[in-house]
Amino acid sequence: MEERRKKSPYLITKEDGQNFPIPDLIGAERLILVDGQTPVPSEELTFGICSFAPRTSLHKKHSHVGCEEIMYILSGKGIGGVGDIETEQRAGDTIFAPKGVEHWFYNPFDEPLVMLWIYTKASLREAGYALESRGYKEIDHDHEYTEIK
């Protein structure tokens, strides 16, 4: 069974994830596990995991003009917002960010936070990832992948 695990292109472990740094994600590690560039590429989704360090991490206000995003808090707690509503978000919570709506997250607490997230597009470029603070319209997906390999 272990040999089958190793050979399956459909089983992705955290160690297989690509650390895909983006502007304005500070003190956090974000791994993409499935997208249009992974060994078995998705045509429709980007899926990953993000860890926010205690008291120092944040993801500044941004939006995805081309897709929706769903985040699920696995462990820890933090403060985040969607639109004009900011809330404390805890393990077990699901957060939905509609297409084009600003959202953000930070961890002011003493424990790390881990969340899963899904975009309804197969890359940041297709999602129309935009950062209010810097005016980005897209992230250079091909360049980023070249940089990290």
C-alpha positions, 0 to 999 in steps of 0.5 A: 500500500505504501508503494501505491501511495508513492506512485499515485499522482492524485495523492498530494502531501504537504511536502509536495506543496509549492511555497508560492510567495505573494506580495502583502502576505506577511509572516505566513507560509502559503502552499499551493497543493493543486492548481493548473501547474501542479503535476496533475493539473486542475482545470478549475481550482486552486487549493492550498494551505496557509499557516499564520504565525502568532502575533506577526502575520497578516494578509492585507486587503485584497480581492479576486475579481475573477473567482470566489474563495473559500477558507476553512480554519483548521486550527487557531484563531485570527481576525479577518474580514469580508466586505465591511464586516470584520470578525474573529475567526476560529477553528471549524469556521468557513469563510466565503469571499465572493468574487471581487469582494475585499477580504483580509486576515491577521493573527494577533493571538499567541497561537499559530493559525492554519487554514485551507483555502480554495479559489474557483480558478486554476491559477492566481492569474485566472482569479484576477488576484488584485491587491488594493495597496499595490494595484496588482492585477495579476501575479506572474504565475509562470515567473513565480514557479520558475523562481521556486524550482 
